[in-house]
Amino acid sequence: MATAHYSGRRKAAADEDPANLRAAPTTDEEAGKAEQEMPRRSKRVAALDIFRGLTVAMMILVDGAGGEWPVIGHAPWNGCYLADFVMPFFLFIVGMAVPLALKV
C-alpha cells in the first residue's frame, strides 16, 4: 500500500502568487540584474500596520494624560471615553491579523 508523502512546509511566495514567478537566471550577471529589477512585494497589510501604530499611540496618550484630562481617561460605568476604545481596537487588529497570517 502506497502512502502519500507530506513535506510539512509552506509553499514559497512564488508558488502562491503568479505575479512573483521569475525565470531562473543563467549567469551570475543576469542573477544580479534580476534581483535589482524585480523587488519582492511585502505581504503585510499597510492599513493594519498603521491602525496598530495609531492604537499604540492612543494607548500611550491615554496612559500618560488620562488622569489630567477627564475626556481621555476611563469613563464611569455609564459612559464611553477615548480610553474605552483601546482594547476593542486591539481585539479587532488581532481578529484581522490572525486570518491573514494563517492564509495559505
PyMOL commands that set and color helices and strands:
alter all, ss='L'
color gray80, all
select helices_A, chain A and resi 13-16+18-20+28-37+46-65+82-102
alter helices_A, ss='H'
color red, helices_A
deselect
rebuild
show_as cartoon
